Amino acid sequence: MTAAAWVDGSVIEAAEVDERLARLRSQDRAGSLPVPDSREGRQLRRWVAQVAVVERVCEGEVAARGEGWAPSELGALTKADAAALGSIVAAAWTNNPAVPRAAALVTRNVTVDPERLRRATALSATDDGGTAWTSEALIASARMEAFARWLARATHERVRLEEGFEHPGDATQPDNLHEH
């Protein structure tokens, strides 16, 4: 057994990551994926590993809270939510119901002060008398932001990545493509 990562002491095997990657490569758009043994191909493998990590962290949170797999009231991600959370979290959210469920659980008490909501709604007034953002949208945005902070903290505290499975954006890994 070769480990890709450890979440709460439980292993995510490299074979699981490779199986997920094989499923991606078997789909219609596989031709747009990078060559497996290239720098970009190794980055894709890291990305797939990170999706598995996010799913496992969220599955663990749902299980630890003793909550069932009821649908999340947060629903599907908007394009703005997906962009804000990033492609890894957006993919995990879309593929695994534990992710939106965990998001709902860890943010169920997030609120926005009524005065701040009133001011934000007033600032978002449109020329036609409407508003660009509703109170509900502003609260949902606050919940997404809180989930992103929770997930970053939980990942830092509960995950250990093996060499070759670092986050694709980790500047210390050898295939990092992010340059300024």
Backbone as CSV, one residue per row, in Angstrom:
resi,resn,N_x,N_y,N_z,CA_x,CA_y,CA_z,C_x,C_y,C_z
1,MET,0.842,-1.187,0.000,0.000,0.000,0.000,0.883,1.244,0.000
2,THR,0.601,2.130,-0.908,1.274,3.414,-0.961,0.245,4.488,-0.635
3,ALA,0.553,5.304,0.337,-0.379,6.355,0.767,-0.188,7.612,-0.074
4,ALA,-1.302,8.247,-0.381,-1.280,9.571,-0.998,-1.417,10.633,0.089
5,ALA,-2.278,10.329,1.063,-2.552,11.285,2.140,-3.143,10.543,3.320
6,TRP,-3.099,11.223,4.442,-3.714,10.726,5.675,-4.683,11.795,6.149
7,VAL,-5.916,11.393,6.414,-6.935,12.306,6.931,-7.426,11.721,8.242
8,ASP,-7.220,12.445,9.323,-7.608,11.963,10.651,-7.016,10.579,10.930
9,GLY,-5.820,10.344,10.431,-5.142,9.075,10.667,-5.526,7.955,9.723
10,SER,-6.510,8.165,8.861,-6.916,7.151,7.885,-6.284,7.461,6.534
11,VAL,-5.860,6.417,5.880,-5.122,6.581,4.632,-6.052,6.788,3.440
12,ILE,-5.612,7.627,2.526,-6.144,7.672,1.165,-5.029,7.070,0.328
13,GLU,-5.296,5.932,-0.245,-4.261,5.229,-0.987,-4.019,5.871,-2.351
14,ALA,-2.773,5.788,-2.796,-2.427,6.286,-4.122,-3.254,5.570,-5.185
15,ALA,-3.571,4.302,-4.945,-4.389,3.540,-5.903,-5.768,4.168,-6.066
16,GLU,-6.338,4.709,-4.983,-7.635,5.381,-5.094,-7.515,6.623,-5.972
17,VAL,-6.451,7.376,-5.773,-6.224,8.566,-6.595,-6.072,8.159,-8.052
18,ASP,-5.302,7.110,-8.297,-5.088,6.649,-9.671,-6.379,6.133,-10.301
19,GLU,-7.241,5.482,-9.516,-8.541,5.029,-10.032,-9.409,6.219,-10.419
20,ARG,-9.410,7.248,-9.579,-10.181,8.459,-9.894,-9.647,9.095,-11.182
21,LEU,-8.348,9.149,-11.295,-7.722,9.734,-12.475,-8.045,8.900,-13.715
22,ALA,-8.051,7.585,-13.585,-8.405,6.706,-14.706,-9.843,6.954,-15.147
23,ARG,-10.756,7.189,-14.197,-12.146,7.505,-14.568,-12.208,8.804,-15.366
24,LEU,-11.431,9.808,-14.939,-11.391,11.067,-15.696,-10.867,10.825,-17.109
25,ARG,-9.840,10.018,-17.206,-9.214,9.760,-18.503,-10.070,8.874,-19.401
26,SER,-11.116,8.258,-18.861,-11.994,7.407,-19.670,-13.199,8.179,-20.206
27,GLN,-13.342,9.429,-19.842,-14.492,10.217,-20.269,-14.253,10.865,-21.628
28,ASP,-15.317,11.381,-22.200,-15.276,11.955,-23.540,-14.221,13.054,-23.708
29,ARG,-14.049,13.865,-22.698,-13.130,15.004,-22.824,-11.705,14.665,-22.380
30,ALA,-11.401,13.404,-22.282,-10.086,12.974,-21.809,-8.956,13.512,-22.681
31,GLY,-9.236,13.748,-23.955,-8.212,14.278,-24.855,-7.701,15.649,-24.453
32,SER,-8.467,16.348,-23.651,-8.040,17.684,-23.211,-7.168,17.623,-21.947
33,LEU,-7.022,16.430,-21.376,-6.201,16.286,-20.164,-4.730,16.180,-20.531
34,PRO,-3.863,16.600,-19.624,-2.430,16.537,-19.921,-1.906,15.093,-19.957
35,VAL,-0.794,14.921,-20.626,-0.122,13.623,-20.699,0.255,13.205,-19.277
36,PRO,0.001,11.946,-18.901,0.200,11.516,-17.511,1.579,11.797,-16.907
37,ASP,2.644,11.538,-17.606,3.977,11.685,-17.012,4.603,13.054,-17.233
38,SER,3.792,14.014,-17.639,4.291,15.382,-17.814,4.133,16.158,-16.505
39,ARG,4.740,17.315,-16.466,4.603,18.207,-15.307,3.124,18.484,-15.034
40,GLU,2.388,18.799,-16.081,0.966,19.100,-15.944,0.174,17.854,-15.540
41,GLY,0.578,16.697,-16.043,-0.083,15.444,-15.679,0.099,15.126,-14.200
42,ARG,1.296,15.398,-13.678,1.531,15.186,-12.240,0.725,16.189,-11.417
43,GLN,0.562,17.389,-11.930,-0.262,18.387,-11.248,-1.724,17.940,-11.219
44,LEU,-2.209,17.352,-12.307,-3.581,16.838,-12.330,-3.740,15.738,-11.280
45,ARG,-2.752,14.873,-11.161,-2.818,13.808,-10.147,-2.889,14.425,-8.750
46,ARG,-2.119,15.483,-8.508,-2.186,16.171,-7.217,-3.577,16.760,-7.000
47,TRP,-4.125,17.351,-8.051,-5.458,17.957,-7.971,-6.487,16.895,-7.603
48,VAL,-6.434,15.741,-8.259,-7.369,14.649,-7.980,-7.202,14.190,-6.529
49,ALA,-5.976,14.112,-6.058,-5.731,13.725,-4.655,-6.359,14.738,-3.709
50,GLN,-6.271,16.010,-4.036,-6.843,17.043,-3.180,-8.364,16.962,-3.137
51,VAL,-8.992,16.597,-4.258,-10.445,16.401,-4.260,-10.801,15.288,-3.279
52,ALA,-10.051,14.190,-3.320,-10.294,13.073,-2.396,-10.100,13.519,-0.947
53,VAL,-9.103,14.349,-0.694,-8.841,14.850,0.660,-10.017,15.683,1.152
54,VAL,-10.495,16.612,0.333,-11.629,17.454,0.730,-12.846,16.579,1.032
55,GLU,-13.103,15.610,0.170,-14.239,14.720,0.411,-14.088,13.987,1.741
56,ARG,-12.900,13.470,2.005,-12.673,12.692,3.231,-12.794,13.569,4.471
57,VAL,-12.273,14.788,4.411,-12.399,15.710,5.550,-13.876,15.974,5.830
58,CYS,-14.640,16.211,4.793,-16.065,16.509,4.968,-16.848,15.278,5.420
59,GLU,-16.522,14.116,4.888,-17.169,12.885,5.349,-16.908,12.678,6.842
60,GLY,-15.665,12.930,7.250,-15.310,12.796,8.662,-16.072,13.761,9.544
61,GLU,-16.257,14.973,9.068,-16.980,15.978,9.852,-18.439,15.589,10.023
62,VAL,-19.067,15.142,8.934,-20.466,14.731,9.003,-20.603,13.553,9.966
63,ALA,-19.707,12.588,9.861,-19.763,11.416,10.737,-19.509,11.804,12.196
64,ALA,-18.551,12.678,12.434,-18.211,13.083,13.803,-19.364,13.812,14.479
65,ARG,-20.155,14.512,13.704,-21.294,15.242,14.266,-22.514,14.344,14.410
66,GLY,-22.401,13.106,13.920,-23.521,12.181,14.032,-24.709,12.584,13.187
67,GLU,-24.451,13.338,12.158,-25.525,13.824,11.298,-25.714,12.867,10.128
68,GLY,-26.931,12.729,9.699,-27.238,11.883,8.559,-26.843,12.550,7.251
69,TRP,-27.168,11.884,6.174,-26.807,12.369,4.844,-27.940,13.153,4.203
70,ALA,-28.686,13.890,5.008,-29.773,14.700,4.455,-29.196,15.720,3.479
71,PRO,-29.977,16.097,2.496,-29.481,17.088,1.532,-29.125,18.399,2.229
72,SER,-28.187,19.088,1.666,-27.760,20.368,2.217,-28.719,21.467,1.787
73,GLU,-29.028,22.352,2.714,-29.874,23.490,2.349,-29.084,24.532,1.555
74,LEU,-27.758,24.344,1.458,-26.966,25.291,0.678,-27.106,25.035,-0.819
75,GLY,-27.473,23.828,-1.206,-27.766,23.534,-2.607,-26.550,23.540,-3.503
76,ALA,-26.822,23.679,-4.781,-25.768,23.660,-5.796,-24.946,24.944,-5.725
77,LEU,-23.704,24.823,-6.134,-22.834,25.996,-6.178,-23.192,26.873,-7.366
78,THR,-23.140,28.165,-7.147,-23.231,29.088,-8.274,-21.840,29.170,-8.900
79,LYS,-21.753,29.759,-10.062,-20.439,29.945,-10.692,-19.549,30.813,-9.807
80,ALA,-20.141,31.813,-9.167,-19.365,32.690,-8.282,-18.850,31.914,-7.075
81,ASP,-19.716,31.045,-6.493,-19.287,30.223,-5.365,-18.134,29.317,-5.775
82,ALA,-18.280,28.663,-6.916,-17.246,27.746,-7.396,-15.927,28.482,-7.607
83,ALA,-15.992,29.671,-8.167,-14.767,30.447,-8.375,-14.149,30.852,-7.045
84,ALA,-14.979,31.222,-6.089,-14.462,31.644,-4.785,-13.866,30.477,-4.008
85,LEU,-14.494,29.318,-4.074,-14.008,28.162,-3.330,-12.844,27.475,-4.024
86,GLY,-12.757,27.593,-5.337,-11.700,26.961,-6.100,-12.162,25.654,-6.727
87,SER,-11.441,25.231,-7.742,-11.861,24.069,-8.525,-11.841,22.777,-7.728
88,ILE,-10.922,22.632,-6.797,-10.846,21.400,-6.005,-12.103,21.250,-5.154
89,VAL,-12.448,22.282,-4.407,-13.623,22.215,-3.536,-14.897,22.129,-4.379
90,ALA,-14.945,22.851,-5.483,-16.133,22.793,-6.350,-16.334,21.381,-6.895
91,ALA,-15.266,20.711,-7.298,-15.387,19.335,-7.800,-15.846,18.397,-6.688
92,ALA,-15.277,18.546,-5.508,-15.680,17.698,-4.381,-17.144,17.946,-4.026
93,TRP,-17.558,19.203,-4.027,-18.947,19.584,-3.714,-19.908,18.914,-4.688
94,THR,-19.553,18.940,-5.947,-20.411,18.402,-6.992,-20.480,16.881,-6.949
95,ASN,-19.387,16.238,-6.573,-19.298,14.782,-6.648,-19.658,14.045,-5.369
96,ASN,-19.673,14.721,-4.243,-19.861,14.012,-2.983,-20.815,14.801,-2.089
97,PRO,-21.981,14.242,-1.753,-22.961,14.972,-0.946,-22.464,15.313,0.459
98,ALA,-21.397,14.671,0.916,-20.861,15.002,2.236,-20.279,16.413,2.269
99,VAL,-19.827,16.911,1.125,-19.189,18.239,1.111,-20.214,19.345,1.360
100,PRO,-21.302,19.430,0.581,-22.283,20.467,0.911,-22.945,20.230,2.272
101,ARG,-23.062,18.972,2.677,-23.643,18.673,3.995,-22.734,19.198,5.095
102,ALA,-21.440,18.944,4.971,-20.497,19.468,5.964,-20.524,20.993,5.969
103,ALA,-20.597,21.585,4.787,-20.670,23.049,4.706,-21.886,23.568,5.455
104,ALA,-23.015,22.904,5.268,-24.237,23.322,5.964,-24.083,23.161,7.472
105,LEU,-23.477,22.065,7.892,-23.322,21.804,9.330,-22.384,22.794,9.998
106,VAL,-21.250,23.063,9.375,-20.259,23.924,10.039,-20.616,25.400,9.938
107,THR,-21.604,25.717,9.101,-21.993,27.127,8.958,-23.430,27.390,9.371
108,ARG,-24.054,26.407,10.005,-25.486,26.577,10.312,-25.758,27.763,11.229
109,ASN,-24.786,28.183,12.025,-24.994,29.310,12.945,-24.441,30.632,12.420
110,VAL,-23.986,30.653,11.168,-23.451,31.889,10.593,-24.609,32.846,10.319
111,THR,-24.466,34.037,10.799,-25.470,35.073,10.562,-24.758,36.356,10.142
112,VAL,-25.528,37.274,9.675,-25.028,38.600,9.358,-25.871,39.584,10.146
113,ASP,-25.198,40.472,10.812,-25.879,41.474,11.618,-26.956,42.181,10.774
114,PRO,-28.172,42.314,11.314,-29.260,42.931,10.537,-28.917,44.328,10.011
115,GLU,-28.194,45.106,10.783,-27.819,46.454,10.314,-26.860,46.360,9.123
116,ARG,-25.929,45.419,9.167,-25.015,45.226,8.035,-25.792,44.771,6.804
117,LEU,-26.768,43.892,7.003,-27.603,43.467,5.876,-28.359,44.646,5.279
118,ARG,-28.909,45.481,6.140,-29.660,46.644,5.656,-28.758,47.554,4.849
119,ARG,-27.560,47.838,5.382,-26.614,48.721,4.674,-26.170,48.108,3.351
120,ALA,-25.863,46.809,3.362,-25.410,46.141,2.134,-26.512,46.141,1.086
121,THR,-27.736,45.899,1.513,-28.858,45.905,0.585,-29.048,47.310,0.016
122,ALA,-28.927,48.322,0.862,-29.057,49.706,0.388,-27.949,50.055,-0.598
123,LEU,-26.731,49.600,-0.313,-25.605,49.884,-1.209,-25.734,49.163,-2.549
124,SER,-26.504,48.087,-2.561,-26.624,47.314,-3.799,-27.881,47.672,-4.587
125,ALA,-28.492,48.798,-4.248,-29.708,49.222,-4.951,-29.404,49.461,-6.429
126,THR,-30.322,49.005,-7.260,-30.174,49.206,-8.699,-31.044,50.372,-9.147
127,ASP,-30.782,50.862,-10.343,-31.522,52.006,-10.863,-33.015,51.743,-11.011
128,ASP,-33.380,50.468,-11.167,-34.790,50.141,-11.349,-35.519,49.874,-10.035
129,GLY,-34.865,50.156,-8.898,-35.508,49.981,-7.604,-35.279,48.624,-6.970
130,GLY,-34.599,47.749,-7.662,-34.279,46.437,-7.096,-32.956,46.475,-6.343
131,THR,-32.457,45.312,-6.036,-31.148,45.224,-5.392,-30.317,44.169,-6.110
132,ALA,-29.037,44.398,-6.150,-28.127,43.440,-6.768,-27.990,42.191,-5.903
133,TRP,-28.105,42.362,-4.588,-27.976,41.230,-3.664,-29.138,41.240,-2.689
134,THR,-29.705,40.092,-2.492,-30.739,39.955,-1.485,-30.083,39.631,-0.145
135,SER,-30.823,39.776,0.917,-30.318,39.386,2.237,-29.941,37.914,2.247
136,GLU,-30.750,37.094,1.595,-30.474,35.661,1.545,-29.160,35.384,0.827
137,ALA,-28.900,36.101,-0.259,-27.653,35.916,-1.006,-26.452,36.355,-0.179
138,LEU,-26.611,37.425,0.572,-25.512,37.898,1.415,-25.211,36.906,2.542
139,ILE,-26.239,36.323,3.121,-26.037,35.321,4.173,-25.403,34.064,3.579
140,ALA,-25.875,33.652,2.413,-25.284,32.482,1.752,-23.813,32.730,1.453
141,SER,-23.478,33.934,1.033,-22.085,34.289,0.768,-21.256,34.228,2.055
142,ALA,-21.807,34.723,3.143,-21.100,34.667,4.432,-20.882,33.223,4.855
143,ARG,-21.853,32.365,4.583,-21.713,30.945,4.924,-20.636,30.281,4.063
144,MET,-20.585,30.602,2.779,-19.547,30.030,1.909,-18.163,30.468,2.375
145,GLU,-18.039,31.724,2.743,-16.756,32.225,3.237,-16.365,31.511,4.529
146,ALA,-17.316,31.305,5.413,-17.040,30.602,6.671,-16.651,29.149,6.402
147,PHE,-17.306,28.506,5.436,-16.956,27.135,5.079,-15.533,27.069,4.543
148,ALA,-15.167,27.999,3.673,-13.812,28.009,3.113,-12.772,28.153,4.221
149,ARG,-13.033,29.026,5.192,-12.095,29.183,6.322,-12.041,27.911,7.157
150,TRP,-13.205,27.302,7.432,-13.240,26.059,8.199,-12.460,24.962,7.483
151,LEU,-12.679,24.825,6.174,-12.022,23.769,5.415,-10.511,23.970,5.386
152,ALA,-10.063,25.200,5.228,-8.620,25.471,5.241,-8.019,25.079,6.585
153,ARG,-8.697,25.443,7.655,-8.209,25.110,9.009,-8.244,23.600,9.238
154,ALA,-9.351,22.953,8.879,-9.486,21.504,9.076,-8.444,20.748,8.268
155,THR,-8.201,21.185,7.055,-7.204,20.522,6.219,-5.815,20.684,6.832
156,HIS,-5.507,21.861,7.308,-4.209,22.100,7.943,-4.028,21.213,9.178
157,GLU,-5.077,21.076,9.965,-4.989,20.337,11.231,-5.120,18.826,11.069
158,ARG,-5.845,18.366,10.070,-6.228,16.955,10.020,-5.628,16.157,8.869
159,VAL,-4.867,16.809,7.987,-4.379,16.140,6.780,-2.854,16.146,6.744
160,ARG,-2.321,15.005,6.334,-0.883,14.906,6.050,-0.746,14.339,4.643
161,LEU,-0.074,15.086,3.793,0.089,14.681,2.397,1.446,14.016,2.207
162,GLU,1.469,12.985,1.407,2.724,12.321,1.073,3.379,13.040,-0.100
163,GLU,4.681,12.857,-0.229,5.419,13.470,-1.325,4.819,13.029,-2.659
164,GLY,4.657,13.987,-3.552,4.046,13.717,-4.845,2.553,13.987,-4.868
165,PHE,1.976,14.236,-3.703,0.538,14.503,-3.610,0.268,15.857,-2.944
166,GLU,1.273,16.703,-2.913,1.100,18.039,-2.350,0.031,18.790,-3.145
167,HIS,-0.470,19.843,-2.544,-1.447,20.684,-3.249,-0.790,21.205,-4.533
168,PRO,-1.526,21.226,-5.645,-0.934,21.705,-6.902,-0.373,23.124,-6.807
169,GLY,-0.925,23.940,-5.928,-0.443,25.308,-5.787,0.667,25.487,-4.772
170,ASP,1.090,24.408,-4.140,2.158,24.473,-3.142,3.453,24.878,-3.839
171,ALA,3.961,26.014,-3.486,5.164,26.539,-4.144,6.400,25.688,-3.901
172,THR,6.374,24.821,-2.898,7.556,24.013,-2.593,7.612,22.704,-3.373
173,GLN,6.534,22.315,-4.038,6.576,21.052,-4.786,7.175,21.299,-6.174
174,PRO,7.859,20.287,-6.715,8.680,20.489,-7.910,7.939,20.807,-9.200
175,ASP,6.652,20.488,-9.284,5.915,20.737,-10.517,5.057,21.989,-10.469
176,ASN,5.248,22.812,-9.451,4.424,24.006,-9.307,4.484,24.820,-10.587
177,LEU,3.319,25.157,-11.096,3.222,25.913,-12.353,2.884,27.373,-12.152
178,HIS,2.602,27.743,-10.919,2.178,29.108,-10.642,3.415,30.000,-10.524
179,GLU,3.583,30.864,-11.491,4.756,31.748,-11.500,4.300,33.180,-11.693
180,HIS,5.062,34.094,-11.127,4.760,35.526,-11.302,5.887,36.187,-12.041
